Amino acid sequence: MDDEVASGVRAASAPARVAVDRRSARGQRHAVEFGINQLEQFRAVATRYDKLAVRYLATVQIAAIVSGYEAETF
């Protein structure tokens, strides 16, 4: 560290890697939010109509299957 200060050379940081990680995280976050919004098109999922966790999970799974099927047909 003292040699770097004496010679005026600073350690290189990696801002490019951080920017890529942010873009990657942003894309992943967008995919998750898009998926949740697709599921919330189903009223039972959005309002959590089923009170039992097992039934709610089944509702979410059925909604995911139907929304995936609809996405492939277009």
C-alpha positions as CSV (number, residue, x, y, z in Angstrom):
1,M,0.0,0.0,0.0
2,D,2.8,2.4,0.9
3,D,4.5,1.6,-2.4
4,E,1.3,2.5,-4.3
5,V,1.0,5.8,-2.6
6,A,4.6,6.7,-3.1
7,S,4.5,5.9,-6.8
8,G,1.2,7.5,-7.4
9,V,-0.4,4.3,-8.7
10,R,-3.8,3.3,-7.4
11,A,-5.3,-0.1,-7.4
12,A,-7.7,-0.6,-10.2
13,S,-11.4,-1.0,-9.3
14,A,-13.8,-3.1,-11.4
15,P,-16.8,-0.8,-12.2
16,A,-17.5,-2.8,-15.3
17,R,-18.1,-6.0,-13.4
18,V,-20.4,-4.1,-11.0
19,A,-22.4,-2.6,-13.9
20,V,-22.8,-6.1,-15.4
21,D,-24.0,-7.5,-12.1
22,R,-26.5,-4.7,-11.7
23,R,-27.9,-5.3,-15.2
24,S,-28.1,-9.0,-14.5
25,A,-29.9,-8.4,-11.2
26,R,-32.2,-5.9,-12.9
27,G,-33.1,-8.4,-15.6
28,Q,-33.7,-11.2,-13.0
29,R,-35.8,-8.8,-10.9
30,H,-37.8,-7.9,-14.0
31,A,-38.4,-11.6,-14.8
32,V,-39.6,-12.3,-11.3
33,E,-41.9,-9.3,-11.2
34,F,-43.3,-10.1,-14.7
35,G,-44.0,-13.7,-13.5
36,I,-45.8,-12.5,-10.4
37,N,-47.9,-10.0,-12.4
38,Q,-48.8,-12.8,-14.8
39,L,-50.0,-14.9,-11.8
40,E,-51.9,-12.1,-10.3
41,Q,-54.1,-11.9,-13.4
42,F,-55.9,-14.8,-11.8
43,R,-58.3,-13.4,-9.1
44,A,-57.9,-16.3,-6.7
45,V,-54.1,-15.8,-6.7
46,A,-54.2,-12.0,-6.3
47,T,-56.7,-12.0,-3.5
48,R,-55.4,-15.3,-1.8
49,Y,-58.9,-16.7,-1.9
50,D,-57.8,-20.1,-0.6
51,K,-56.9,-19.8,3.1
52,L,-55.1,-23.2,3.3
53,A,-51.5,-23.0,2.1
54,V,-51.8,-26.3,0.2
55,R,-54.8,-25.1,-1.7
56,Y,-53.2,-21.8,-2.4
57,L,-50.1,-23.5,-3.7
58,A,-52.2,-25.6,-6.0
59,T,-54.0,-22.5,-7.3
60,V,-50.7,-20.8,-8.0
61,Q,-49.4,-23.9,-9.8
62,I,-52.5,-24.2,-11.9
63,A,-52.3,-20.4,-12.7
64,A,-48.6,-20.9,-13.7
65,I,-49.5,-23.8,-16.0
66,V,-52.4,-21.9,-17.7
67,S,-50.4,-18.7,-18.1
68,G,-47.4,-20.7,-19.5
69,Y,-49.8,-22.4,-21.9
70,E,-51.3,-19.1,-23.0
71,A,-47.8,-17.6,-23.6
72,E,-46.8,-20.5,-25.9
73,T,-50.0,-20.4,-28.0
74,F,-49.4,-16.8,-29.1
